[in-house]
């Protein structure tokens, strides 16, 4: 079952169980997917759906930070719940240690040794961790290795 089918099935299940919050979150994700499919005039594959889910998580995390700064506990609770729901569809995230190993391997492959070569390293590294790690965390780990 691909991600789009899984989202459809979970939406149906949320309707049956009358879970309005989960239903609205899944509908929001599906509408983003459907809008892109309409624009591209084709169905999306799982990697493209994962990209969308990653963007949705990032948007909600950014909003969560703003809500917490503003002291809006009601909105931050909603954002946390949405992050949890969307996160169920993403593959397991890499730990910082796993990212460090991948960064070291990529540094060895590319020969990058300074921050001036960070672009070259990141362009080789990001396809390896796409959808598996937060870009900010990857960037922090790379900063530790490149001096």
N, CA, C and O of each residue as an XYZ file, in Angstrom:
588
protein
N       0.857     -1.177      0.000
C       0.000      0.000      0.000
C       0.901      1.238      0.000
O       1.759      1.385      0.871
N       0.706      2.123     -0.976
C       1.527      3.333     -1.008
C       0.968      4.373     -0.043
O      -0.082      4.169      0.565
N       1.678      5.483      0.089
C       1.299      6.495      1.075
C      -0.061      7.128      0.781
O      -0.833      7.390      1.703
N      -0.356      7.373     -0.480
C      -1.651      7.981     -0.822
C      -2.800      7.064     -0.422
O      -3.811      7.516      0.117
N      -2.635      5.776     -0.691
C      -3.673      4.805     -0.307
C      -3.803      4.734      1.206
O      -4.909      4.648      1.739
N      -2.668      4.768      1.895
C      -2.686      4.717      3.358
C      -3.393      5.945      3.932
O      -4.154      5.837      4.894
N      -3.139      7.106      3.341
C      -3.825      8.323      3.790
C      -5.336      8.204      3.573
O      -6.121      8.601      4.434
N      -5.739      7.659      2.428
C      -7.163      7.468      2.153
C      -7.801      6.527      3.170
O      -8.881      6.805      3.691
N      -7.127      5.417      3.449
C      -7.668      4.448      4.410
C      -7.754      5.055      5.812
O      -8.746      4.857      6.514
N      -6.720      5.791      6.217
C      -6.739      6.418      7.538
C      -7.807      7.507      7.624
O      -8.391      7.727      8.685
N      -8.058      8.186      6.508
C      -9.118      9.189      6.489
C     -10.474      8.523      6.699
O     -11.302      9.012      7.468
N     -10.691      7.414      6.017
C     -11.947      6.672      6.188
C     -12.106      6.202      7.629
O     -13.191      6.279      8.207
N     -11.004      5.713      8.200
C     -11.037      5.234      9.582
C     -11.333      6.382     10.550
O     -12.074      6.205     11.517
N     -10.757      7.547     10.291
C     -11.024      8.714     11.140
C     -12.484      9.138     11.037
O     -13.075      9.580     12.023
N     -13.067      9.006      9.849
C     -14.496      9.317      9.675
C     -15.345      8.359     10.500
O     -16.274      8.769     11.195
N     -15.006      7.065     10.408
C     -15.789      6.057     11.129
C     -15.690      6.248     12.636
O     -16.677      6.093     13.354
N     -14.484      6.590     13.117
C     -14.295      6.747     14.559
C     -14.646      8.161     15.036
O     -14.527      8.469     16.221
N     -15.078      9.012     14.107
C     -15.482     10.382     14.416
C     -14.358     11.192     15.073
O     -14.606     12.005     15.963
N     -13.123     10.960     14.622
C     -11.958     11.704     15.103
C     -11.795     12.926     14.197
O     -11.074     12.884     13.200
N     -12.474     14.010     14.558
C     -12.531     15.186     13.701
C     -11.166     15.840     13.501
O     -10.867     16.329     12.411
N     -10.347     15.851     14.532
C      -9.040     16.498     14.420
C      -8.131     15.744     13.448
O      -7.506     16.346     12.574
N      -8.067     14.425     13.609
C      -7.244     13.618     12.706
C      -7.789     13.706     11.284
O      -7.023     13.796     10.324
N      -9.084     13.681     11.156
C      -9.720     13.770      9.841
C      -9.354     15.085      9.156
O      -9.000     15.089      7.977
N      -9.434     16.194      9.880
C      -9.119     17.488      9.257
C      -7.635     17.581      8.896
O      -7.288     18.179      7.877
N      -6.766     17.005      9.708
C      -5.337     17.019      9.411
C      -5.040     16.199      8.162
O      -4.289     16.644      7.294
N      -5.618     15.013      8.066
C      -5.388     14.166      6.893
C      -5.979     14.822      5.642
O      -5.377     14.769      4.570
N      -7.144     15.435      5.775
C      -7.746     16.123      4.625
C      -6.849     17.262      4.134
O      -6.712     17.483      2.931
N      -6.243     17.976      5.077
C      -5.348     19.059      4.707
C      -4.155     18.520      3.895
O      -3.770     19.106      2.882
N      -3.587     17.416      4.347
C      -2.461     16.795      3.651
C      -2.910     16.317      2.271
O      -2.237     16.567      1.272
N      -4.045     15.633      2.223
C      -4.546     15.112      0.945
C      -4.847     16.230     -0.037
O      -4.623     16.077     -1.238
N      -5.350     17.352      0.456
C      -5.645     18.454     -0.463
C      -4.358     19.023     -1.057
O      -4.329     19.395     -2.230
N      -3.302     19.092     -0.261
C      -2.011     19.546     -0.780
C      -1.509     18.586     -1.855
O      -1.018     19.011     -2.901
N      -1.635     17.295     -1.588
C      -1.205     16.276     -2.555
C      -2.039     16.381     -3.826
O      -1.496     16.371     -4.931
N      -3.355     16.481     -3.671
C      -4.241     16.532     -4.837
C      -4.002     17.794     -5.670
O      -4.052     17.741     -6.899
N      -3.743     18.924     -5.012
C      -3.466     20.159     -5.754
C      -2.209     20.013     -6.599
O      -2.173     20.467     -7.743
N      -1.176     19.382     -6.041
C       0.054     19.176     -6.797
C      -0.171     18.201     -7.946
O       0.372     18.383     -9.035
N      -0.975     17.165     -7.701
C      -1.287     16.209     -8.768
C      -2.031     16.894     -9.913
O      -1.788     16.600    -11.084
N      -2.928     17.796     -9.573
C      -3.665     18.536    -10.601
C      -2.706     19.421    -11.392
O      -2.785     19.492    -12.618
N      -1.806     20.092    -10.685
C      -0.834     20.955    -11.371
C       0.073     20.158    -12.300
O       0.369     20.591    -13.414
N       0.516     18.980    -11.832
C       1.442     18.163    -12.622
C       0.725     17.268    -13.629
O       1.352     16.719    -14.536
N      -0.583     17.124    -13.469
C      -1.407     16.274    -14.335
C      -0.963     14.810    -14.300
O      -0.954     14.122    -15.320
N      -0.599     14.358    -13.114
C      -0.228     12.954    -12.908
C      -0.289     12.653    -11.410
O      -0.327     13.564    -10.583
N      -0.299     11.362    -11.076
C      -0.296     10.992     -9.663
C       1.135     11.041     -9.138
O       2.093     10.828     -9.881
N       1.257     11.320     -7.872
C       2.566     11.430     -7.241
C       3.031     10.071     -6.738
O       2.221      9.245     -6.317
N       4.338      9.845     -6.784
C       4.869      8.616     -6.213
C       5.181      8.860     -4.732
O       5.054      9.980     -4.238
N       5.587      7.811     -4.040
C       5.807      7.906     -2.593
C       6.877      8.928     -2.220
O       6.740      9.616     -1.208
N       7.931      9.041     -3.010
C       8.987      9.991     -2.656
C       8.472     11.424     -2.739
O       8.857     12.265     -1.927
N       7.618     11.710     -3.697
C       7.036     13.047     -3.804
C       6.053     13.313     -2.666
O       5.979     14.430     -2.154
N       5.308     12.298     -2.277
C       4.392     12.445     -1.140
C       5.203     12.663      0.141
O       4.804     13.449      1.000
N       6.334     11.974      0.271
C       7.203     12.178      1.434
C       7.732     13.610      1.477
O       7.847     14.197      2.552
N       8.051     14.169      0.319
C       8.490     15.566      0.265
C       7.401     16.489      0.804
O       7.671     17.405      1.580
N       6.175     16.232      0.381
C       5.052     17.047      0.843
C       4.881     16.899      2.352
O       4.683     17.889      3.057
N       4.955     15.671      2.845
C       4.804     15.442      4.290
C       5.913     16.153      5.060
O       5.671     16.720      6.126
N       7.123     16.121      4.518
C       8.237     16.819      5.161
C       7.999     18.315      5.226
O       8.286     18.948      6.242
N       7.473     18.886      4.145
C       7.158     20.318      4.142
C       6.054     20.633      5.144
O       6.107     21.649      5.838
N       5.050     19.756      5.217
C       3.947     19.977      6.160
C       4.463     19.966      7.605
O       4.069     20.799      8.421
N       5.345     19.016      7.904
C       5.929     18.943      9.255
C       6.726     20.218      9.541
O       6.605     20.801     10.618
N       7.533     20.643      8.584
C       8.362     21.834      8.763
C       7.488     23.059      9.013
O       7.784     23.858      9.902
N       6.413     23.214      8.237
C       5.514     24.346      8.426
C       4.917     24.337      9.829
O       4.819     25.377     10.480
N       4.525     23.171     10.278
C       3.910     23.076     11.602
C       4.929     23.317     12.712
O       4.589     23.910     13.736
N       6.154     22.875     12.532
C       7.194     23.130     13.538
C       7.504     24.618     13.613
O       7.683     25.160     14.703
N       7.567     25.282     12.467
C       7.794     26.726     12.452
C       6.646     27.457     13.143
O       6.869     28.377     13.929
N       5.428     27.042     12.845
C       4.257     27.650     13.473
C       4.268     27.391     14.980
O       3.919     28.267     15.772
N       4.671     26.189     15.364
C       4.726     25.842     16.788
C       5.663     26.780     17.538
O       5.337     27.243     18.631
N       6.822     27.062     16.956
C       7.764     27.983     17.602
C       7.136     29.363     17.784
O       7.275     29.985     18.837
N       6.448     29.832     16.752
C       5.814     31.147     16.834
C       4.696     31.155     17.870
O       4.549     32.127     18.611
N       3.920     30.102     17.929
C       2.835     30.017     18.906
C       3.393     30.016     20.328
O       2.842     30.661     21.220
N       4.497     29.281     20.531
C       5.088     29.224     21.866
C       5.677     30.577     22.258
O       5.587     30.975     23.419
N       6.279     31.288     21.304
C       6.812     32.633     21.584
C       5.689     33.571     22.001
O       5.851     34.400     22.896
N       4.542     33.425     21.332
C       3.411     34.307     21.602
C       2.605     33.867     22.828
O       1.683     34.567     23.247
N       2.950     32.707     23.406
C       2.230     32.221     24.575
C       0.862     31.662     24.253
O      -0.012     31.631     25.119
N       0.661     31.221     23.029
C      -0.630     30.656     22.608
C      -0.609     29.140     22.812
O      -0.342     28.377     21.883
N      -0.894     28.721     24.041
C      -0.858     27.297     24.377
C      -1.908     26.496     23.617
O      -1.671     25.339     23.271
N      -3.063     27.098     23.353
C      -4.112     26.391     22.626
C      -3.662     26.056     21.204
O      -3.872     24.940     20.732
N      -3.049     27.013     20.532
C      -2.593     26.784     19.160
C      -1.364     25.880     19.125
O      -1.201     25.089     18.196
N      -0.496     25.996     20.135
C       0.695     25.137     20.146
C       0.309     23.683     20.402
O       0.961     22.774     19.887
N      -0.727     23.453     21.178
C      -1.197     22.080     21.401
C      -1.732     21.479     20.103
O      -1.480     20.312     19.804
N      -2.468     22.276     19.337
C      -2.973     21.808     18.040
C      -1.828     21.502     17.086
O      -1.849     20.483     16.395
N      -0.830     22.378     17.043
C       0.314     22.175     16.144
C       1.073     20.904     16.526
O       1.490     20.147     15.650
N       1.254     20.667     17.818
C       1.940     19.447     18.270
C       1.164     18.206     17.852
O       1.751     17.221     17.404
N      -0.148     18.255     17.999
C      -0.971     17.110     17.618
C      -0.911     16.870     16.113
O      -0.863     15.723     15.669
N      -0.914     17.948     15.325
C      -0.806     17.795     13.873
C       0.554     17.218     13.486
O       0.634     16.370     12.597
N       1.614     17.665     14.138
C       2.960     17.140     13.871
C       2.997     15.646     14.149
O       3.594     14.880     13.393
N       2.363     15.240     15.229
C       2.329     13.818     15.582
C       1.573     13.002     14.522
O       2.007     11.914     14.145
N       0.460     13.527     14.053
C      -0.334     12.809     13.042
C       0.438     12.704     11.733
O       0.528     11.621     11.154
N       0.995     13.811     11.264
C       1.743     13.797     10.002
C       2.988     12.926     10.138
O       3.368     12.235      9.192
N       3.614     12.955     11.287
C       4.820     12.163     11.530
C       4.599     10.663     11.422
O       5.549      9.916     11.188
N       3.370     10.214     11.586
C       3.068      8.787     11.468
C       3.296      8.269     10.054
O       3.482      7.068      9.855
N       3.284      9.156      9.085
C       3.423      8.750      7.685
C       4.866      8.857      7.181
O       5.175      8.426      6.070
N       5.731      9.426      7.991
C       7.135      9.550      7.610
C       7.913      8.329      8.075
O       7.553      7.713      9.078
N       8.976      7.969      7.358
C       9.812      6.862      7.823
C      10.522      7.268      9.121
O      10.601      8.451      9.454
N      11.031      6.279      9.837
C      11.722      6.553     11.087
C      12.886      7.505     10.827
O      13.642      7.331      9.872
N      13.019      8.505     11.682
C      14.064      9.505     11.525
C      15.403      8.977     12.037
O      15.459      8.212     12.999
N      16.469      9.399     11.377
C      17.812      8.991     11.778
C      18.200      9.692     13.072
O      17.798     10.830     13.317
N      18.986      9.004     13.899
C      19.500      9.623     15.111
C      20.695     10.493     14.742
O      21.212     10.407     13.629
N      21.125     11.318     15.665
C      22.275     12.188     15.408
C      23.534     11.368     15.137
O      24.361     11.749     14.308
N      23.675     10.249     15.833
C      24.843      9.385     15.617
C      24.838      8.788     14.210
O      25.878      8.718     13.555
N      23.674      8.365     13.754
C      23.565      7.809     12.403
C      23.872      8.878     11.351
O      24.498      8.596     10.329
N      23.429     10.092     11.614
C      23.711     11.199     10.694
C      25.214     11.467     10.658
O      25.778     11.718      9.592
N      25.857     11.414     11.814
C      27.313     11.654     11.868
C      28.065     10.632     11.013
O      29.014     10.982     10.312
N      27.644      9.383     11.073
C      28.298      8.338     10.281
C      28.132      8.635      8.791
O      29.092      8.536      8.027
N      26.928      8.995      8.380
C      26.661      9.298      6.968
C      27.453     10.530      6.529
O      27.982     10.565      5.417
N      27.535     11.542      7.399
C      28.293     12.756      7.083
C      29.771     12.415      6.903
O      30.408     12.884      5.961
N      30.315     11.596      7.808
C      31.727     11.214      7.692
C      31.989     10.464      6.392
O      32.991     10.713      5.722
N      31.096      9.552      6.034
C      31.258      8.808      4.784
C      31.216      9.748      3.588
O      32.011      9.614      2.658
N      30.300     10.687      3.613
C      30.154     11.621      2.496
C      31.344     12.571      2.415
O      31.774     12.927      1.318
N      31.881     12.985      3.558
C      33.087     13.816      3.569
C      34.237     13.048      2.923
O      35.004     13.599      2.133
N      34.341     11.776      3.270
C      35.392     10.938      2.686
C      35.208     10.798      1.172
O      36.179     10.855      0.417
N      33.963     10.614      0.732
C      33.667     10.449     -0.698
C      33.948     11.725     -1.490
O      34.513     11.671     -2.582
N      33.554     12.874     -0.936
C      33.680     14.136     -1.674
C      35.024     14.810     -1.460
O      35.441     15.630     -2.278
N      35.703     14.478     -0.382
C      36.983     15.115     -0.084
C      36.828     16.518      0.487
O      37.794     17.279      0.520
N      35.639     16.867      0.933
C      35.407     18.193      1.507
C      36.159     18.320      2.821
O      36.169     17.396      3.635
N      36.799     19.490      3.023
C      37.578     19.667      4.243
C      37.348     21.015      4.905
O      37.759     21.215      6.048
N      36.700     21.944      4.214
C      36.483     23.267      4.797
C      35.042     23.715      4.565
O      34.298     23.122      3.783
N      34.678     24.779      5.270
C      33.316     25.304      5.115
C      33.077     25.829      3.709
O      31.931     25.930      3.271
N      34.145     26.163      3.000
C      34.004     26.637      1.622
C      33.452     25.537      0.719
O      32.835     25.826     -0.306
N      33.669     24.293      1.092
C      33.195     23.152      0.308
C      31.887     22.575      0.842
O      31.489     21.469      0.474
N      31.227     23.331      1.709
C      29.996     22.845      2.341
C      28.897     22.591      1.318
O      28.150     21.621      1.449
N      28.781     23.444      0.300
C      27.759     23.261     -0.727
C      27.925     21.946     -1.458
O      26.952     21.235     -1.710
N      29.168     21.625     -1.800
C      29.452     20.368     -2.491
C      29.088     19.181     -1.599
O      28.505     18.202     -2.065
N      29.433     19.275     -0.322
C      29.134     18.199      0.622
C      27.624     18.046      0.809
O      27.099     16.933      0.786
N      26.937     19.165      0.994
C      25.485     19.097      1.236
C      24.747     18.552      0.020
O      23.770     17.818      0.169
N      25.202     18.904     -1.186
C      24.516     18.404     -2.380
C      24.692     16.893     -2.537
O      23.829     16.225     -3.108
N      25.802     16.354     -2.035
C      26.004     14.905     -2.069
C      25.300     14.216     -0.902
O      24.886     13.062     -1.010
N      25.171     14.929      0.205
C      24.631     14.350      1.436
C      23.108     14.318      1.481
O      22.531     13.317      1.905
N      22.449     15.382      1.056
C      21.002     15.490      1.227
C      20.205     14.382      0.536
O      19.211     13.929      1.104
N      20.590     13.918     -0.669
C      19.820     12.795     -1.235
C      19.885     11.530     -0.378
O      18.966     10.712     -0.416
N      20.949     11.363      0.384
C      21.102     10.180      1.230
C      20.191     10.220      2.450
O      19.754      9.178      2.939
N      19.905     11.420      2.940
C      19.119     11.545      4.175
C      17.732     12.151      3.929
O      17.010     12.461      4.876
N      17.370     12.317      2.664
C      16.096     12.943      2.313
C      14.926     12.175      2.935
O      14.761     10.974      2.718
N      14.131     12.892      3.704
C      12.977     12.284      4.351
C      13.311     11.506      5.613
O      12.414     11.083      6.341
N      14.603     11.316      5.874
C      15.022     10.531      7.034
C      15.591     11.379      8.156
O      15.753     10.901      9.278
N      15.897     12.641      7.858
C      16.487     13.505      8.879
C      16.086     14.950      8.629
O      15.852     15.354      7.490
N      16.010     15.713      9.691
C      15.699     17.124      9.616
C      16.901     17.868      9.038
O      18.032     17.660      9.475
N      16.656     18.727      8.065
C      17.735     19.459      7.413
C      18.551     20.312      8.358
O      19.761     20.449      8.180
N      17.903     20.893      9.369
C      18.626     21.724     10.337
C      19.619     20.880     11.135
O      20.747     21.309     11.382
N      19.199     19.685     11.535
C      20.083     18.795     12.283
C      21.262     18.357     11.422
O      22.399     18.320     11.892
N      20.991     18.029     10.170
C      22.056     17.630      9.245
C      23.050     18.775      9.096
O      24.262     18.558      9.126
N      22.543     19.986      8.936
C      23.402     21.158      8.797
C      24.274     21.348     10.035
O      25.458     21.658      9.907
N      23.712     21.166     11.229
C      24.477     21.311     12.468
C      25.594     20.280     12.541
O      26.712     20.599     12.945
N      25.290     19.038     12.148
C      26.296     17.982     12.193
C      27.420     18.296     11.201
O      28.597     18.118     11.516
N      27.058     18.756     10.020
C      28.072     19.103      9.009
C      28.955     20.239      9.528
O      30.169     20.224      9.323
N      28.352     21.223     10.197
C      29.118     22.337     10.757
C      30.163     21.848     11.756
O      31.254     22.409     11.848
N      29.817     20.788     12.511
C      30.761     20.233     13.491
C      31.993     19.631     12.811
O      33.106     19.723     13.327
N      31.775     19.013     11.646
C      32.864     18.327     10.960
C      33.723     19.246     10.106
O      34.923     19.013      9.959
N      33.117     20.295      9.537
C      33.867     21.222      8.695
C      34.288     22.438      9.497
O      33.439     23.158     10.023
N      35.544     22.668      9.595
C      36.064     23.804     10.361
C      36.667     24.852      9.470
O      37.151     25.873      9.958
